[in-house]
């Protein structure tokens, strides 16, 4: 039999299990209602059949046959026992129905022993697993032996002997609980959640069994409510434990069915509890039912939402919770370095959904701007729009494409794809914030680079220009002193030349100070700073005319950035091209500053060198250079 045939056979078997369990249970409800004998006395059995049959079918479909067999026996025997008990209350019931009722009740009893003593050992690989399974089998064997002996001798066994199989099964169950608690408590966070879910259901189940002891009707009703709530929790915990150990990803439609089954079982159980409490407080039957229904109607949607989030957390981990996804995405958005930015965001998405890789692509050519992990065989591509809408929602400009890869395609289709669709706005905002923070960090790095370049320029001017000039002045002063002492007629001329050289050097020092921080920039006057720059660089061979009208609205740091780019551009042109004129006009255009450059046409290698140097300097300020210096016209665009 091939793989497709085995899959179809498993699904067919799952359908048969559900039919065998649900049809008798629903028939019991229908017969009890139509014939007036009621079915409240078999409510526990009906709920057991309805909730465990789908779980058994799911486990059979993923080939967990041992656990599926135990749950199938429990569901089918409970369903048949409920039907036989309802039929037994009908008038004129024959001996055949009574015998069938006794057989199904005993079968249900054996199934409960198996579920109690064996099931927990099938949910994990404990060193004591073999011993636990033998203990559960011993409980069933003891019960069969005691029951067979009683039937043979036509007498009931003593009560302690009748309770012995239950005691052995409980002993095995408690040992299994201890080993499971130890294993899960040392495991991952999801396993701990499953443990808490399982422990809560088991605790409610044990308390509900205690209410079966002789007591009041109210205690019995409360026990029934607790039992039904427990049956809503336990199948989910069993499925989560099996799926977590098998590596199989549960289908999202199946997960939705599990959530609704839990919600309905919990709703029925809570209704019974609220009804019993209201009756205990003295309310009449009608009033108690109305109050219970009203309270349940008000809280059902909240309960459904909580169960949906917790169930998703059990099966998929934090990646199924919008709140946890947002918290995880906030870390790289606010972080810096390797853990922040777009790369950190991609790594966060990869970790929270346990993917092989996550890539962020932009543009029509799908340029990769961030990646985390190595590619897997299964691929999912999901586009995000700038407004945060998912693909197909609105006409917003595309922001980027999220490409996810995994080993299992079911992980992408059942978890990642629906959660990306649900959190598209959050992810898009996170991408935009991460991009902004990354650009800001890059700008800080460029600013630090510019500062270092300024220090190097200052060092070069001090070392190569000012220091030699001062040294020359020193030598000249010594020579002039000797000329004056010897009475040489040329001494006054030499002294005048020394005074002129000193004045020129002093002006150079002032120019260097102005180049470091123009006084006009302190007052927020970029236009004034550029006029001062024009006067400083203008000379006999070149006329510089730089201005920036209407730039007072720029912040101080933005003005400094624009000024430094223009100053370096002028210096590069004077050094490389030596034009006769340089005209520069800077102005605000939207979210950027446009600097128009007009100079003499430059050709040859000088044009290439100067354009390359200016473009590199613009890039340091996140700007761009367009145009060709060969024509003498170019434009610099600097974002602000």
Beta strands, then each sheet from edge to edge (+ up, - down):
strand 1: 357-362
strand 2: 367-373
strand 3: 378-385
strand 4: 398-406
strand 5: 543-547
strand 6: 581-589
strand 7: 592-599
strand 8: 624-628
strand 9: 633-639
sheet 1: 2+ 1- 4+ 3-
sheet 2: 5+ 6+ 7- 9+ 8-
end
